[in-house]
Amino acid sequence: VAWEQPLHVEFLGRYAEGRQPTFDKLVCTSDFIALNARVTPDTVQAAANINLNKLRARLADFVNLGDVVLDGEAAASLVGQRHPDGTFRAEATVALKNFKALDHNGRGLTEPALRVHLAATGKAPDGALVRLDTASGTLAAAGDELRVALVEPVANVRELSSGSVDVHLTGDLARWKTRAATVVGMPAFDLTGAIEARGKAKLSKESVTVDRLAVTLTKPKLTRWLDLDEPIMSAVGDLTYTRATGRAAFTQLTVNSVPLSVDRGTVVFERRADGEFIVGGSGPCVADLNRLGKTVGLYADATGPDAVTGRGTGPLRFRYEAGVTTFGGTLDVTSFGYGPKEKFIWFEPALRVEAEGVYSDKADSVTLNSARVERPGLALDA
């Protein structure tokens, strides 16, 4: 291993028996880092600039990183103080520029500019649990922002089994999806628009719960699975994330959109052993059949010869796993029409539709296991 610019360390320190050492001056430089710090038993002040591409090159001298990409520049600072009674205050900032971190498959995070700021107060007595009394955090990148603020203390930082935080997220939906995909596995799909989400998360040893999580999507557009293109959609519900299983369940879910609205619904996300997700949901629904038919891909033209119109109400359910979606439900439909609105091929003032079926992603086809259409004086089964 040839290291042309090895670490250069310069320090000025003091040591008293029975106490931790004090560094009045601590400077560390190399081709990938410049660090300047002052450390005492009760305080720390540090700032560093890091060239991530050169850092990766040095790490590659000792570890086989393969096609892993790490690039960009990082600037970090930390200020902290601890008092004799154990109370402390700390503040840290990390700023990334032209940041890129990709695995050997090319998946990861790319940020032209990203800044994270953290601040906290609490108590850390010698040999005892570390408690957080106040804390806040902000992540800002390309006009997107995530703000987190502690509203109830955390008794044990190591376990994070108590306390609650307010969470507020805004910004570009596609960019937040990309960031989320670096934390949890997601299938590839394009999703655009703007998002605002807000809720209060409560921590426990078994789970994380968010009461009345509110999400608003502006101009959401999705082309995989659905042909979704709406001016605005919103949802409010209670989220429970189970730590042991990774199961996330939305309950008492209300969804407001033109194609489909849901009241007191449930949506559950579960992860299989292979990393793929299982998604299921159910609830009382109100549907604009014309917009819903276009959204689910029954036809491309909502005014064309194959379009349907009407308003349907009733319970619906679905479950998606491994590229297959099973669905079923009952809708009571008013003002049902089939065909162009100017001249319907079939029109019914009222009818009931019951169906059970399966949709295959691979085949891009729907198979109806059972179907029933009923109106006064007539019932058809298939």
N, C-alpha and C positions, 0 to 999 in steps of 0.2 A: 504494500500500500504506500503510495507516494502522496504526501500531504505537504504541498508547497507553502501553505500559509496556516500552520497549526495554531492552536489557541494561544493567545498571549494574555496572561492574567497578571494584573497589578492590584495589590491590596495593601491597606494599612489597617491593622486590627489590634484589639486589646482583649485580654482575657483575665478575669478575676476568678479565683478558686470558688467553686460552688455556683457559678453563674454561667450563662451561655455567653459565647464570645461576641464582641462588638466589632463590626467592620465599618470604620469611618469612611473608608474608600474601598470600593470593589469595582474594578474595571476589567472586562473580558472582551477581547476582540479577536476576530478571525475573518476569513473571506465570506462567511455566512452570517455572522452575528456581531453586533456591537452592544454591549451591556454595561450600564452604569448603575450602581446601587449603593445604598447606605443601609446597614442593618444593625439594629441594637436588640437586646432581649425583648424590648417592648414596642419597637417600631420597625417599619420597613418602608423604604422608598426605592423604587426600581423603575428603570426604563430600558427598553431594548428595541433594536431594529434588526430584522431577520430577513435575509434573502432566501426564500423557500426553495428556489431551484438549486442553489448551491448547497443548501442543507440536505436536500435529497441526494445530491451527488456524494456528499460525505457519508451519509447513511448507507448508500449503495456500496461503499467500500467494505462494509461490515455485514450487510444484510442483502439478500437477493430480492430486490424490489420488482424485478421483471418489467412489465409495461406500466406500472403505477406512475401517475403523473402528479407532481407537486411543484407548483410554480407561483410566482408573485412575490409581493413584499408585505411584510407584517411589521407593525409598530405597536408595542404594548407598554403599558405603564401600570404600576401598582403602588398604592399608598395605604398603609395600615398602621393602627396604633392600638395597643392593648394596655389597659390600666391595671394597677395593683389588685383591684377587686375582681379582675377577670373580664370586665366589660371591654368591648372592642368596637372599632369602627374601621371599615375597609372600603376601598374604591378601586376599581380596575377598569381599564379601557383597552380594547384591541381594535386596531384598524387594519383592514386588508385592502390591498390594491392589486388589480390584475390577478386575482386569486384563482387558482385552478387546482382541484384535487380530484383525480379520476382513478378508478380501479383498472384492472387489466382488461375489463370489458368496455371501458370508456364511459362507465357510469360514475356520476359524482356531482360535484358542485363547481360552478364557474360563476364568479362574481367580479365585475369590473371594480366595484368599491363596496365594502361592507364594514360597518362599525358596530361594535358591541360595547355597551357601558353597563357596569354592575356596581351597585352600592349596597352595603349592609351594615347593620349594627346588631350586637347581641352580647352573649357572655360565653367565655371559654376559660373556665377555671382549670388550673393544673390538674390533669388526671381525671377530669369530669367530662360530661357530655357538652357538646357545643350547641348553644341555643341561638336561634335567630329571632330577634325582636322586630326588626324592620328590614326590608330588602326591596330592591327594585332593579329592573333590568330592561334595557332597550336594545333592539336589533334594528338597524336601519340600512337599507340597501336599495339603490335605484328607485327611490320614491316609495318603497315598501317599508312597513314598520310593524314591529311586534313590541308591545309594552306589557310588562308583568310587574305587579306590585303586591307585596305581601300585606294581607289585611288581618291575619291571625298568626301568632308566633308559631315557629317550628321548634318543638322541644328538643329534637335530636336530629342534627343535620345529616348524620350518617344514614339514618333510616328514612327520613322524610315521611314519617308516619303520622304527622299532625300538622295543623296550620291550613290556611287557605290563601289563595291569590286571585286577584283580578287580572284577567287576560284580555287584551284588545289587539286585534290584528287587522291591518288594512293593506291594500295594494293590489298588484297584478296577480290574477288567479293562476296563470301559467307558471310564473316564477315561484310562487309559493308551493305549487304542486311539485316542481322540480326539487325544491329544498326538502319537502316532506319525503320525497322518494329516496333521499339519501339516508333517512332514519328508518323508514318502514318500506318494505318491498311493495312496488306497485307495478301493474301491467302497463305497457306502453300505450298511451292515448293522448290526443291533443285536446286540451281544455283551455279556453281563453275567456277573458272577461275581467271584471274587477270584483274583489271580495272585501267585506267587512264582517268581522266576527268578534263577539264579546261574550264573556261569561265569567263566573266565579267558580274556581276549582278548589275542591276541598281534598286534602290529603289524608289517607289512612294507611295502615300497614298492608291491608289487603287490596285497596283500590284507590283510584282517583275519580272523584265525581265532579261534574260540572252542572250546576243548577241553572236551568233556563238559558242554555247556550243559544245565542241568537246569531244567525248567519244571513247576510244579504248578498246576493250575486247580481251584479249589473252587467247586462249584455252577455250572459253566459252562452258559450257555444261549444258543443261537443259533437263530434262526428263519428266516434266509435260507439257501437251498441245502440245509440240513439242519434236522431237528427235534431239535436236541441239547439235552438236559436231564439232566445226570448229576451225582451227588453229588461226584465227584472224578475227575480225569484227570491223568496225569503223562507226561512225555516226557524222554528224555535222548539227546543226540546231539552230533556235531561239526559246527560251522558254519564255512563258508568264504565270505566276502564278497569278490568281485573288484572292485577299485576302478574299473577301466577300463570294465567292462560293467554294473556294478550287479547282477551275478548272485549270488544267495545259495543255497548248497547245504547241506542237512543230510544227513550221512552217518552210518553206523553208528547209525541212529535206532531207539530202543526206545520204543514207545508202550504205556502201560498204561491200559486203560479196559474197561468191561464190554461195550459193543457191539463193539469192535474193538481188538485188540492187535497190535502189529507188532514184529518182531525183525530187527535189522540192515537197516532200511529206508532209503530215500533219498527226500528231498523237495527239489525245486528250484524257486526263484522267479526268473523272468526278466522284464525289462521291455521292452515293445514301444516302437517309435518314437512311438506315440500316447499313451504313458504308462500304458497298461493292462498288467496283469500276466498272465504265463503261469505256471501252476503244474502241476507234474507230480510223480508219486511212484510208488514201487513197493516191494515187499518181501514176505517171508513173513508171513502173517497168521493170527490165530486170531479167529474171529467167533462171537458169540452171535447167531444168526440172528434170534431174536425181537426183541431190542433193536436190532439193526442195521437190520432192516426198518422199524421205527418211525422210527429216526433218519434214514434216507434217504428217508422219505416214501412207502413202499409201502403203508402203512395207518396210520390214526390211532389205532386201538385195538389194543394188543398182545395182547389176549385175545379179539378179535373173530373173525368168520367167515373173514376173509381173512388172518389172521396165520399166520406160520410159526415153527417152533421147531427147535432142533437146534444142534449145534456144528460149525463148519466150519473146516478148516485148509488152507492152500495159498497160492500166490503171487497177489497182486492188483496191478493197476497202473491209473493214471488220468492224464489230462492235461486241464487246463482252459485254454481260450483263447477270448476274445470271446464269452462266454455259452454255450459248447458244451463239454461234458465227454465225452471218450471214455474208455472203461473196458474192462477185460478181466481174465480170470483163471480159475483152476481151484480149486475147493474140494472136499475130501473131507469129507462130512457124515455125522455119526453122530446117531442118534435124530431123524431128520427127521420133522416133522409139519406138516400143513397143516390149518387150521381151528381151532375152539375146542379148548383143551386137554382139556376134559371128554369131547369126542367128536370125534376127528380125522376129517376127510374122507379124508385120505391119510396113511399112516405108513410109513416105511421105516427099518429098523435102520441101513442104511448105503447111501449113494449118492454119486456124483460128479457135480458140476455144472461145465460149462465154458460161458463166455459172452463175447461181444464186443458192445459196444453204444455208443450215443450218447445223452446227455441234453441237451436244449435248454432253457435258462432261459426263453426267450421263449415257447415252446410249452408249457412245463412237461410235457414228455412224454419217454418213453424209447423208443428204437428199438433192437431187438436185431438186429444184423447176422448173428449166428450163435449158436446155443445147443445144448447137448447135455446130456442127463441120462442117467446110466448107473447100473444096479444089477445085481447078479448075475442073469444070464439075460435082461436087457432093456436096450436102448439106444434112446433117442429123440433124433432130430436135428430142428432147426428152423432 
